[in-house]
């Protein structure tokens, strides 16, 4: 079970995904979430570099889709920066 301060803010699926990801020997995966609590968990679990925006995934798939701001690369970068600054 995933336990860290703030884990209660995650929904069950996010907890299971992150708990599974930290057991992997190879860190060749991406996590896409527009949930700030999940991104915070990524920081706390030293997995933040594995987070990627839905916008980046869509672009890498060669698709052109209009997405809401919370799914953009700029939102994720902003969230990562703010969370890192909060934890200095």
N, C-alpha and C positions, 0 to 999 in steps of 0.2 A: 504494500500500500504506500502511496506517495504521501510523505509527511514532511512539511517544512512550514515555517510561519507564513500564513497566507493561503495555504492549500485549500482551506474551506471556501475560498472565493472561486475555485475552479468547479466546472461541472464534471460529472462522472466520466464522460468520454475523454475530456482533457486530462484528467488524472490518470486514466488508464493508458492513454497515449504516451504521456510523459514518463510514467512508471516503466512502461515497456522500453521506451527509447533509452533510458539510462542503463538498461541491462545489456544493450547491444555492444559487442566488442568493437565492431566497425562503426565509425561515426559518419557513415555515408548516407545520410537521410536528410530530408527537409521537413520542417513543420510549418504549416501555414495556419495562422490564426489572427483574427482581427479583435480578439478578446484581450484587453489590457492585462487582466489577471493572468492569462496564460503566458503572455510575453514576460510579465514579471516573474513567473515561475521559471521561464527559460533563463532569465538572468540569475535567479537564485540557485539554479541547478547547473550553472555554467554551460548552458546549451544555446545561448542566445545567437551564436553564429550559425546555428542550424535553422533559424527562423527565416522564412521567405514570404513575401507578400503573394496574395492570389494574383495580383496584376503581373508579377514576374513569371509566375507559373503559366498564366494564360499567354503571355508574350512568347515564352520559350516554346509553347506548343504551336506557335504560329497563328494564333487566333487574335482577332480584334473584337473586343467586347468592352462596352462601357460599364465600368464598375463604380460603385459608391466609394467615397473617399476612404472609408475605414479598411478597404481592401487594397489600397494603393501602396506602392513602394514608399512614397513620401510619408504616409501615415505611420507605417512600420518603422521607418528610420527615425521619425520624430518620437515615437513611443520608446524605442530603444534608447535614444539619447536622453530623454527625460528620466527614464528609470535608472540609467547609469548615474546620472547627476544626483538623483535622490539618494543613491547608495554610496556616495563618496565618503 
